[in-house]
Amino acid sequence: MPIKVGVVGVGPAALYAASSLRIAGGFEVHSVLDLSDAIRAKPGSQYRCDNLIEQRAVDLLVLCSGSELRVELVRAALAKGIAVLIEEPPPLSSAELEELIEAAEVGGAAIGTQSSLRMLLSDSNLALDSLAWTGDACGSVTVSGFLPSEDFRVRSWSALEGRWKRRAVIRSLAPYLDLAINLLGRPTGVHFSDAERGSATGTIHFESGAQLALASTVSSSLAVARLEVIGLQQVLTVDHEAVRVETDSSTWSIPTPSPQQFRQLVYEDMARAIRSGSQPLYCGLARGAGLTQALEMLRRQH
């Protein structure tokens, strides 16, 4: 039996998520509701969404909005036993994350986030979870380029203070920070230059003593995305083409999954959780807590 899905969001974000779910297979998109009117305090779409939850018409609610309504919708859905997948943005503050975790503990249904690069941890051929990193680890995240078609995604990060370009810079770094944090541990500090003009550099420090340099621009016409983590006995490199692990005795790699393939991995993680009555293994809230901490640190800097 396919998992019935209700997609709730604003404009193109909701349509994109619905299209991805249809491609993925194993899901039946029951409805796509636009929250634009609800955010503008017009009750129509909010009523339709509440009705969708109240009638338990779906097994999974996919939320594609960073609005203040998000926590309220998550709480209502989980209380009815409906699983929730949060699209962009991830929880941007510890307060929001705590509310979501509390709602999950009370409701009991599965809840996850669209976590892209973090899903590399699920690949048994890479075995990234088995790599041991120490406080001597260092490396860098470098991201450049921006697609105009991604504009609607940046708008969903409006809870981040500052201009559009600053939000775009932080968004571009987020997936790489998410993976790095899951490998290197809890972040303790982020130093970041002013990104209002669309480019910035900085450093993220980890409790272990590890650190990564950060560089991002959304003004370049060249698309570059690269994470490199260097340890005492191994090097991890992630770019557009491949994910590679090199040690002093061997090297192994896989082609970097496409955006749709990353989504497929998230959907499979959620489907497994829904069918087993558990929480997702990789896209769950707990594995995203470190990213929320880092994003909150970035918010407070400017």
Secondary structure as a PSIPRED ss2 file (coil, helix, strand):
# PSIPRED VFORMAT (PSIPRED V4.0)

   1 M C   1.000  0.000  0.000
   2 P C   1.000  0.000  0.000
   3 I E   0.000  0.000  1.000
   4 K E   0.000  0.000  1.000
   5 V E   0.000  0.000  1.000
   6 G E   0.000  0.000  1.000
   7 V E   0.000  0.000  1.000
   8 V E   0.000  0.000  1.000
   9 G E   0.000  0.000  1.000
  10 V C   1.000  0.000  0.000
  11 G C   1.000  0.000  0.000
  12 P H   0.000  1.000  0.000
  13 A H   0.000  1.000  0.000
  14 A H   0.000  1.000  0.000
  15 L H   0.000  1.000  0.000
  16 Y H   0.000  1.000  0.000
  17 A H   0.000  1.000  0.000
  18 A H   0.000  1.000  0.000
  19 S H   0.000  1.000  0.000
  20 S H   0.000  1.000  0.000
  21 L H   0.000  1.000  0.000
  22 R H   0.000  1.000  0.000
  23 I H   0.000  1.000  0.000
  24 A H   0.000  1.000  0.000
  25 G C   1.000  0.000  0.000
  26 G C   1.000  0.000  0.000
  27 F E   0.000  0.000  1.000
  28 E E   0.000  0.000  1.000
  29 V E   0.000  0.000  1.000
  30 H E   0.000  0.000  1.000
  31 S E   0.000  0.000  1.000
  32 V E   0.000  0.000  1.000
  33 L E   0.000  0.000  1.000
  34 D E   0.000  0.000  1.000
  35 L C   1.000  0.000  0.000
  36 S H   0.000  1.000  0.000
  37 D H   0.000  1.000  0.000
  38 A H   0.000  1.000  0.000
  39 I H   0.000  1.000  0.000
  40 R C   1.000  0.000  0.000
  41 A C   1.000  0.000  0.000
  42 K C   1.000  0.000  0.000
  43 P H   0.000  1.000  0.000
  44 G H   0.000  1.000  0.000
  45 S H   0.000  1.000  0.000
  46 Q H   0.000  1.000  0.000
  47 Y H   0.000  1.000  0.000
  48 R H   0.000  1.000  0.000
  49 C H   0.000  1.000  0.000
  50 D H   0.000  1.000  0.000
  51 N H   0.000  1.000  0.000
  52 L H   0.000  1.000  0.000
  53 I H   0.000  1.000  0.000
  54 E H   0.000  1.000  0.000
  55 Q C   1.000  0.000  0.000
  56 R C   1.000  0.000  0.000
  57 A C   1.000  0.000  0.000
  58 V C   1.000  0.000  0.000
  59 D C   1.000  0.000  0.000
  60 L E   0.000  0.000  1.000
  61 L E   0.000  0.000  1.000
  62 V E   0.000  0.000  1.000
  63 L E   0.000  0.000  1.000
  64 C E   0.000  0.000  1.000
  65 S C   1.000  0.000  0.000
  66 G C   1.000  0.000  0.000
  67 S C   1.000  0.000  0.000
  68 E C   1.000  0.000  0.000
  69 L H   0.000  1.000  0.000
  70 R H   0.000  1.000  0.000
  71 V H   0.000  1.000  0.000
  72 E H   0.000  1.000  0.000
  73 L H   0.000  1.000  0.000
  74 V H   0.000  1.000  0.000
  75 R H   0.000  1.000  0.000
  76 A H   0.000  1.000  0.000
  77 A H   0.000  1.000  0.000
  78 L H   0.000  1.000  0.000
  79 A H   0.000  1.000  0.000
  80 K C   1.000  0.000  0.000
  81 G C   1.000  0.000  0.000
  82 I C   1.000  0.000  0.000
  83 A E   0.000  0.000  1.000
  84 V E   0.000  0.000  1.000
  85 L E   0.000  0.000  1.000
  86 I E   0.000  0.000  1.000
  87 E C   1.000  0.000  0.000
  88 E C   1.000  0.000  0.000
  89 P C   1.000  0.000  0.000
  90 P C   1.000  0.000  0.000
  91 P C   1.000  0.000  0.000
  92 L C   1.000  0.000  0.000
  93 S C   1.000  0.000  0.000
  94 S H   0.000  1.000  0.000
  95 A H   0.000  1.000  0.000
  96 E H   0.000  1.000  0.000
  97 L H   0.000  1.000  0.000
  98 E H   0.000  1.000  0.000
  99 E H   0.000  1.000  0.000
 100 L H   0.000  1.000  0.000
 101 I H   0.000  1.000  0.000
 102 E H   0.000  1.000  0.000
 103 A H   0.000  1.000  0.000
 104 A H   0.000  1.000  0.000
 105 E H   0.000  1.000  0.000
 106 V H   0.000  1.000  0.000
 107 G H   0.000  1.000  0.000
 108 G C   1.000  0.000  0.000
 109 A C   1.000  0.000  0.000
 110 A C   1.000  0.000  0.000
 111 I E   0.000  0.000  1.000
 112 G E   0.000  0.000  1.000
 113 T E   0.000  0.000  1.000
 114 Q C   1.000  0.000  0.000
 115 S C   1.000  0.000  0.000
 116 S H   0.000  1.000  0.000
 117 L H   0.000  1.000  0.000
 118 R H   0.000  1.000  0.000
 119 M H   0.000  1.000  0.000
 120 L H   0.000  1.000  0.000
 121 L H   0.000  1.000  0.000
 122 S H   0.000  1.000  0.000
 123 D C   1.000  0.000  0.000
 124 S C   1.000  0.000  0.000
 125 N C   1.000  0.000  0.000
 126 L C   1.000  0.000  0.000
 127 A C   1.000  0.000  0.000
 128 L H   0.000  1.000  0.000
 129 D H   0.000  1.000  0.000
 130 S H   0.000  1.000  0.000
 131 L C   1.000  0.000  0.000
 132 A C   1.000  0.000  0.000
 133 W C   1.000  0.000  0.000
 134 T C   1.000  0.000  0.000
 135 G C   1.000  0.000  0.000
 136 D C   1.000  0.000  0.000
 137 A C   1.000  0.000  0.000
 138 C E   0.000  0.000  1.000
 139 G E   0.000  0.000  1.000
 140 S E   0.000  0.000  1.000
 141 V E   0.000  0.000  1.000
 142 T E   0.000  0.000  1.000
 143 V E   0.000  0.000  1.000
 144 S E   0.000  0.000  1.000
 145 G C   1.000  0.000  0.000
 146 F C   1.000  0.000  0.000
 147 L C   1.000  0.000  0.000
 148 P H   0.000  1.000  0.000
 149 S H   0.000  1.000  0.000
 150 E H   0.000  1.000  0.000
 151 D H   0.000  1.000  0.000
 152 F H   0.000  1.000  0.000
 153 R H   0.000  1.000  0.000
 154 V H   0.000  1.000  0.000
 155 R H   0.000  1.000  0.000
 156 S C   1.000  0.000  0.000
 157 W C   1.000  0.000  0.000
 158 S C   1.000  0.000  0.000
 159 A C   1.000  0.000  0.000
 160 L C   1.000  0.000  0.000
 161 E C   1.000  0.000  0.000
 162 G C   1.000  0.000  0.000
 163 R C   1.000  0.000  0.000
 164 W H   0.000  1.000  0.000
 165 K H   0.000  1.000  0.000
 166 R H   0.000  1.000  0.000
 167 R H   0.000  1.000  0.000
 168 A H   0.000  1.000  0.000
 169 V H   0.000  1.000  0.000
 170 I H   0.000  1.000  0.000
 171 R H   0.000  1.000  0.000
 172 S H   0.000  1.000  0.000
 173 L H   0.000  1.000  0.000
 174 A H   0.000  1.000  0.000
 175 P H   0.000  1.000  0.000
 176 Y H   0.000  1.000  0.000
 177 L H   0.000  1.000  0.000
 178 D H   0.000  1.000  0.000
 179 L H   0.000  1.000  0.000
 180 A H   0.000  1.000  0.000
 181 I H   0.000  1.000  0.000
 182 N H   0.000  1.000  0.000
 183 L H   0.000  1.000  0.000
 184 L H   0.000  1.000  0.000
 185 G C   1.000  0.000  0.000
 186 R C   1.000  0.000  0.000
 187 P E   0.000  0.000  1.000
 188 T E   0.000  0.000  1.000
 189 G E   0.000  0.000  1.000
 190 V E   0.000  0.000  1.000
 191 H E   0.000  0.000  1.000
 192 F E   0.000  0.000  1.000
 193 S C   1.000  0.000  0.000
 194 D C   1.000  0.000  0.000
 195 A C   1.000  0.000  0.000
 196 E C   1.000  0.000  0.000
 197 R C   1.000  0.000  0.000
 198 G C   1.000  0.000  0.000
 199 S E   0.000  0.000  1.000
 200 A E   0.000  0.000  1.000
 201 T E   0.000  0.000  1.000
 202 G E   0.000  0.000  1.000
 203 T E   0.000  0.000  1.000
 204 I E   0.000  0.000  1.000
 205 H E   0.000  0.000  1.000
 206 F E   0.000  0.000  1.000
 207 E C   1.000  0.000  0.000
 208 S C   1.000  0.000  0.000
 209 G C   1.000  0.000  0.000
 210 A C   1.000  0.000  0.000
 211 Q E   0.000  0.000  1.000
 212 L E   0.000  0.000  1.000
 213 A E   0.000  0.000  1.000
 214 L E   0.000  0.000  1.000
 215 A E   0.000  0.000  1.000
 216 S E   0.000  0.000  1.000
 217 T E   0.000  0.000  1.000
 218 V C   1.000  0.000  0.000
 219 S C   1.000  0.000  0.000
 220 S C   1.000  0.000  0.000
 221 S C   1.000  0.000  0.000
 222 L C   1.000  0.000  0.000
 223 A C   1.000  0.000  0.000
 224 V E   0.000  0.000  1.000
 225 A E   0.000  0.000  1.000
 226 R E   0.000  0.000  1.000
 227 L E   0.000  0.000  1.000
 228 E E   0.000  0.000  1.000
 229 V E   0.000  0.000  1.000
 230 I E   0.000  0.000  1.000
 231 G C   1.000  0.000  0.000
 232 L C   1.000  0.000  0.000
 233 Q C   1.000  0.000  0.000
 234 Q E   0.000  0.000  1.000
 235 V E   0.000  0.000  1.000
 236 L E   0.000  0.000  1.000
 237 T E   0.000  0.000  1.000
 238 V E   0.000  0.000  1.000
 239 D E   0.000  0.000  1.000
 240 H C   1.000  0.000  0.000
 241 E C   1.000  0.000  0.000
 242 A E   0.000  0.000  1.000
 243 V E   0.000  0.000  1.000
 244 R E   0.000  0.000  1.000
 245 V E   0.000  0.000  1.000
 246 E E   0.000  0.000  1.000
 247 T E   0.000  0.000  1.000
 248 D C   1.000  0.000  0.000
 249 S C   1.000  0.000  0.000
 250 S C   1.000  0.000  0.000
 251 T E   0.000  0.000  1.000
 252 W E   0.000  0.000  1.000
 253 S E   0.000  0.000  1.000
 254 I E   0.000  0.000  1.000
 255 P E   0.000  0.000  1.000
 256 T C   1.000  0.000  0.000
 257 P C   1.000  0.000  0.000
 258 S C   1.000  0.000  0.000
 259 P H   0.000  1.000  0.000
 260 Q H   0.000  1.000  0.000
 261 Q H   0.000  1.000  0.000
 262 F H   0.000  1.000  0.000
 263 R H   0.000  1.000  0.000
 264 Q H   0.000  1.000  0.000
 265 L H   0.000  1.000  0.000
 266 V H   0.000  1.000  0.000
 267 Y H   0.000  1.000  0.000
 268 E H   0.000  1.000  0.000
 269 D H   0.000  1.000  0.000
 270 M H   0.000  1.000  0.000
 271 A H   0.000  1.000  0.000
 272 R H   0.000  1.000  0.000
 273 A H   0.000  1.000  0.000
 274 I H   0.000  1.000  0.000
 275 R H   0.000  1.000  0.000
 276 S H   0.000  1.000  0.000
 277 G C   1.000  0.000  0.000
 278 S C   1.000  0.000  0.000
 279 Q C   1.000  0.000  0.000
 280 P C   1.000  0.000  0.000
 281 L C   1.000  0.000  0.000
 282 Y C   1.000  0.000  0.000
 283 C C   1.000  0.000  0.000
 284 G E   0.000  0.000  1.000
 285 L H   0.000  1.000  0.000
 286 A H   0.000  1.000  0.000
 287 R H   0.000  1.000  0.000
 288 G H   0.000  1.000  0.000
 289 A H   0.000  1.000  0.000
 290 G H   0.000  1.000  0.000
 291 L H   0.000  1.000  0.000
 292 T H   0.000  1.000  0.000
 293 Q H   0.000  1.000  0.000
 294 A H   0.000  1.000  0.000
 295 L H   0.000  1.000  0.000
 296 E H   0.000  1.000  0.000
 297 M H   0.000  1.000  0.000
 298 L H   0.000  1.000  0.000
 299 R H   0.000  1.000  0.000
 300 R H   0.000  1.000  0.000
 301 Q H   0.000  1.000  0.000
 302 H C   1.000  0.000  0.000
